[in-house]
């Protein structure tokens, strides 16, 4: 590991009227590796609650989503980690909470938790955002009794899936305490079967398509390239998960499986494409070895460097769980839970055989050496106070 250059960008929640009012981060930090394996702040750029950051795959350009202002920033990065504005911000609104850049670096996707929108922003050859923003097709709740028959059919399939996986099937609204806890006040006036769309993350797949999650509608949506700038991505198909599970983040395994972590039910659903190219659920597993606890909310899922394990983070009980990958890559089993080292592990990142955990409420990055045999985060090798961390993104300078 190179201990002299910037290794990660760190997003955070900041104070202020436009922010959460509870954050004490300073914006976007540049972090380098410490000889011990932990991380050390280098410099920072002020920004309004940049809760998600990601770097261009080939250029020293960083993109940040200011969650509460709704602005997407492009920033040019210098070798020492300083960041400078690179073009004008693009306003996407809607509580943008996640960004991903296409492998060919022509598009950036912003997913908006606030209003459920999925937005595509073109990227110029120099990494600058062009200023255009295109909304993709809005999601429909497949579990709503008033939705179209096709969605109702998807819901029926998902209900059958729930029974296959040993679940109780579609949960009534009263059975979703976590969903109710995070609902906005104005949602209490909605009809009993009306839920808000909550687009939460996106992942580009090896075949050029992209998958997005809708935490509010229990959907994983798959998109393919469109034929015009007016329709840069078009909906290919959707996968409906059991009601109330809350799909949050995704990770890809080289075996050809897409693993989906659910925030509310604390599970991992494994998806695989069939001969027709459409994805379907092939397995489901509990995301923690010791089960979920009251107040838990799953956060992030990653593949360990050995490719034989996954890590999931769970807020509330503050755990990092290790899952063993078996068989053809679809069989998962949670084998161990470890303390996250702080409070509210919102995000984590693999760094070779070190795991860095962004503990939001304790305001720390806690770093752990990974046991090469078991894949478990073991000895803590570093801890640094950084404000209110929300996202760790690998840097390439």
N, C-alpha and C positions, 0 to 999 in steps of 0.2 A: 504494500500500500504506500502511495506517495503521501508523505506527511507535510509537504510544503505548499501544496496548492489547495484551492477550494474544492471540497468534496461534496458538499450538499448546500442547497438553498432551503431556507426554513421560512414557511409562512406562519402567520400569527394573527390573533385577534388583538386589536388596539383599543385604547380608550377613545371617547368622543361621541358626539351626538349621532353620527352616522354609523357608529360601530355597535358593539354589543352593550357597551356601558360597563362591561365587567372585565374586559381584556386589559393587559398591561404589557403587551408586546410592543415592539418598536417598528414593525413593518416587516420587510424581507431581510433576513440575515444571511450572510455568507458564513459557512462553517468549514473548518479544516479538520483533519484527523490529528489527534494527539498520539504521541508514541505509544501510549497505553492501549489505544484502540478506540478511545472515546472521541468526542467532538469538541472543538473549541471555536467560539465566535471570532470572526475576523473583522467584519465591517457590516454595515446595514444601510438600507435605504428606507426612509419614512414612506408609509403607504397606509391607506385606510382599511384595516382588517383584510389583508390579502390572505384569505384562508386557504387558497390552493395556488401552488406554483408548479411550473413545469418548464423544462428547457427544450429548445429547438434541437432536433436530433443531430444536426451537423454544424450549426452555427452557435456563436456565443450570444444568443438572444434568449432571454427569460420572459415567460408570460405569467401574469398573475391575475387572479380573479379577486377583485375587491367585493366581497360577498354582499355587503350592505349598500354600497353605492351602486352596484351593478356594473361597474366599469371593468373592462379587460385591458390590461396594460401590456405593452411590449417594451422591454428594457434591454439595452445593450450592456453586456458584461465585460469588464476588463479583467486582466489576469489576476489582479489583486482582489477581485471580488466586488469592486465598486460597480454600481448599476446606474445607468443614465437613461432617461426617457428616449424612446426610439419611435418616433411618430406619435400620432394622437391616440388617446384611449378610445375604445369602442364601447358604447353603452348597450348592454344586453338586458339589464334589469333582472327582476325576478329572483334575486337571491342566488346568483351564480356560485356554485359550491365545488365545481370540479372542472378541470381542463384536460384535454389530451390532444396531442399533435399527431397527424397522420405520418406513417413511416416515410412517405415521399415529401413531407414537409410542405404540402400545398394547402392544408386545411387544419384548422383548430376547432375542436368541438367544446362548447360550454354547455354544461347541464345545470338547470336552474331549479333548485329546491323550492323556491318561493312560489312559482306558478306552473312548474312541470314542463317548461319549454326546453327543447333541445335545439341549440343554435349553432350554425356553421359559420365560421369566419375564415375567409381566404387569407393566405399568407403569400407575400411577394417573395421573389427569389432571394432578396437580401434579409428575409426574416421579418420584415415589417408587416403589420396588419393593414389590409387595404382600406378598412373602414366600412366595408359591406358586412351585413349580418343577415343570414337567412334562417328563418324558423322552419324546422321540419314539421311533419304532420303531427298534430296533437294526439296524445294517447287517449284511449277510452277505457273506462273501468270495466274489465270483463266480468266482474262480480256484481255489477249494478243490475238490478232487475229491470231497469228501463233501457238497457243498452241493446245493441243490435243482436240479431240471432247468431251471427258468426261468433261474436264475443261470448255469448251465452254458451255456445258449444265449447269454446276454449275453456270456460269455467268448469263445464261438466268434465272435460278431460282432466283438468287440474284436480278436481275433486276425486276422480278415480285414482289419480296419482297419489293423492294424500292417503287414500286407503291402502294403496300398494306399499307405501313407505311406512305404514303403521301409524299414520296420523289420524286425528279425529275428523278430518275433512274441513269444510268451510267453517271458520269461526265466526260467531256472531260479534257485532261491534262491542258488546259488553265484555267479550273475552280478549280484548286487545288493550290492556292497560297501558302498554308502552306507547301505542299509537295515540291514545287519548292524551297522554302526558305531553306529547310534543305538538299537539294540534294547536293552531292559532285560535284566539278567542272567537273570531268571527265564524269559525267552522261549527260552533255549537248550534248555530241556527239552521244548519243544513239538514236535509231529509235524512232519515236513518240509514238509507242505502247509498247516500252520496258521500264520497270520499274525495280529498284533494289529490291531484296528480303531483308527484314529488320526484322529478327527474334527479338522479343522484350521481351517476358516474358513467363513463364510457371507456371502451377498450377496443383498439384496432386489432383485427384478427389477421393471421397469416395470409388468408385468401383475399385480403383487400376489403372485406366487409368490416363493419363496426357494430359492437353490441353496446346497448345502453340499458341502464336499470331505471325503473320507475318504482320507487319505494312505496309510494302511496297506493298504486294500483296493482302491486305484486306482479309486475311484468318485466321480462327481459326482451327487448326489442332489437331486431337485427336489420341493418341498413346496408344497401349496396350503392355503388356510385351511380349518379344520375347522368343524364345526357346533356344538361345545360347548366349555366351558372344560376339560373332561377331555381333549379332543383339539383343541388350538388349531391344530395343523398336521398334515396327513396326507400320507403319501407319495404323490406323483403318478407319478413314474417315475424311473429311474436311467439313467445313461450309464456304461458300463464302458470304462475306458481300458486300454491295453496293460499287461500285468503288470510291476510294478516301477518305473513311472514316478514315482509319488508325487505326486498332485495336491495343491498347497499353497494358493495364493491365486488369487483371481478378480478380473477387472475387466470392466466393461461398456462397450461402445462404442455410440455413438448409431446406428450402422448396423444395430443389432439383433443383434450378435454378442457372445457371452460368451467371453472369453479366459481359459484356465486355465494357470497356470504350474506346472510339475512340478519338485519339489525334487530328485529323484534323477537324472532323465534330462536336466534342464536344457533343457526344450522348452516351447513354447506350443501347446496344442491349442485350436482355435477351434470353438465350438459355436453352432448356430443352430436355432431352432424351426421345425419343418415345419408343414404345413397342419393337422395333427392336434394341434398344440401341443406335441408331444414334441421335446425337443432331441436333436440328434445331432452327431457330429463332422463338420465339413466341410473342415477343413484342419489341418495340423500343421507346425511350423517349429522349427528350432533357435533357442534363445533368445539366443545370443551370436554375434557375427560371426566370432570365431576359434575356436569350438568349446569344449567342456567340457574341464577339466583334472582330473587326479586330486585328489580331496579337495574338489571343488566341491559346493555345495549351493545351489540357487536359493532366493530368499527372497520378494521382493515384485514385483508388476507393477502399473503405473499407466498411465493415458492422459495424454499430454502435453496441455497446454492448447489447442494448435492443433488437436487431434483427429486429426492426421495421423501421429502417432508413439506408440509405447509405450516405457516404460522398464522394464527388468527388473534386479534386483540379484542378484548371485551371490557368495556367501561362499566363502572358500578362495582363489580367484584375485583376490578383492576388486575386482569390476568392476561398473560400471553400463553396461548395453548398451542401445542405441537400436534400435528396430525400426520400419521404415517400414510404414505401413498403405496398402494399394493396392486397386484394383478396387472391389468392392462392400463392402469393409470386412473381408473374410475373408482376404485375401491379406497375409501378414506376411513380412517379410524383415529379418533383423538386418543393420544397415549399419555399426555402429561400436561399439567397446568403449572405455570410459574408466575410469581408476582411480577407486575410490570415495573416495579421500582418506584412508582409514584402514583398520582391520582388522575384517573380518567385518561387512559391510553387511547387518544383519538386517532393516532396514526403510527405506523412503524415502517422501517425500511431495512432491507437486507444490504449488508456491506461486506461481501466475502463471507467469512465465518464470524462476523460480528452483527448483532441486531441492535439497531438504534430505535428507541421508543420515545415518541413525543407525548409526554404526559401533560395534558392540557391544564388541569386545575392545579397541579403542583408546580407548574411552570418550569419543567425540567426535561432535558433529553437524557435518558438513562440508557447506557450501552452495555451489552452483554456478549461475552464470548459464547459461541454456539458449540455444543458438544458434537464433534464430527460423527460420532457413532449414532447417537440418539436424535440429533437434530434439535435438542432442547436448548433454550437460552440458559446458561449456567452462571458462571462467575461474572459479576458486574465489573466492568473494566473502566467505566467512566460515568460521570454525572456532571451536568452543567446547567445552571439556571439561565433561562432565556426568555422569560416573560410568559406569554400564553401561546404555546406552540400548537399548530394545527396540521402541518404537512411538511414532510421531508422529501425533497426532490434531488436526485443525483445531479451533480454539476459536471460539465465537460468543458474545460478551459485549456 
